[in-house]
């Protein structure tokens, strides 16, 4: 058992990131988990908790400028599959 909540049973964040980046064709080296969690925490505490997912989504759009609909659909499918596997 680990004390790192990112690796808790059913919440293996590194495995999720590895799986999702592979599914979406994203270079996993571009995912700075600690930085992203830090930015999310800043937004949660300085703006509002509900602002976190919207902020991160806007950041993602700004980073690539892609049509979000197919990306979001794929993430929903990956999350459903992930839940089923756990």
C-alpha positions in Angstrom: 0.0 0.0 0.0 1.2 3.5 -0.8 0.7 6.8 1.0 0.6 8.6 -2.3 -3.1 9.3 -3.0 -2.3 9.5 -6.7 -1.5 5.7 -6.5 -4.3 4.6 -4.2 -6.4 1.6 -5.2 -8.8 2.7 -7.9 -7.1 6.0 -8.2 -3.8 5.2 -9.9 -3.2 8.6 -11.5 0.0 7.7 -13.3 -1.7 4.6 -14.8 -4.7 6.8 -15.9 -2.4 9.4 -17.5 -0.4 6.6 -19.3 -3.7 5.1 -20.6 -5.4 8.3 -21.6 -2.3 9.8 -23.3 -1.9 6.6 -25.3 -5.6 6.6 -26.2 -5.6 10.2 -27.4 -2.2 10.2 -29.0 -0.6 12.7 -26.6 3.0 12.7 -25.7 3.0 11.7 -22.0 6.2 13.8 -21.4 4.0 16.9 -22.0 1.9 16.0 -18.9 3.6 17.7 -15.9 1.4 16.2 -13.2 2.8 18.2 -10.3 2.5 21.5 -12.2 -1.0 20.7 -13.4 -2.1 19.8 -9.9 -0.5 22.9 -8.5 -2.3 25.2 -11.0 -5.5 23.4 -10.3 -5.0 23.9 -6.6 -4.3 27.6 -7.1 -7.5 28.0 -9.2 -9.5 26.1 -6.6 -8.3 28.2 -3.7 -8.1 31.6 -5.4 -11.1 31.4 -7.8 -13.4 28.6 -7.0 -13.4 24.8 -7.0 -15.9 24.5 -9.9 -13.5 26.8 -12.0 -10.8 24.1 -12.0 -12.1 21.8 -14.8 -13.2 24.7 -16.9 -9.9 26.4 -16.5 -7.9 23.3 -17.4 -10.2 22.7 -20.4 -9.6 26.2 -21.6 -5.9 25.7 -21.1 -6.0 22.6 -23.2 -7.9 24.3 -26.0 -5.4 27.1 -25.9 -2.5 24.7 -26.1 -3.7 22.9 -29.2 -6.7 24.8 -30.6 -8.4 21.5 -31.6 -12.2 20.8 -31.9 -13.0 19.6 -28.3 -16.0 17.4 -29.1 -14.2 14.3 -30.3 -11.6 14.7 -27.5 -14.2 14.9 -24.8 -16.1 11.9 -26.2 -13.0 9.9 -26.2 -12.2 10.9 -22.6 -15.7 10.0 -21.5 -15.3 6.5 -23.2 -11.9 6.0 -21.6 -13.2 7.1 -18.1 -16.1 4.6 -18.5 -13.7 1.8 -19.5 -11.4 2.7 -16.7 -14.2 2.5 -14.1 -15.2 -0.8 -15.5 -11.7 -2.2 -15.2 -11.2 -1.1 -11.6 
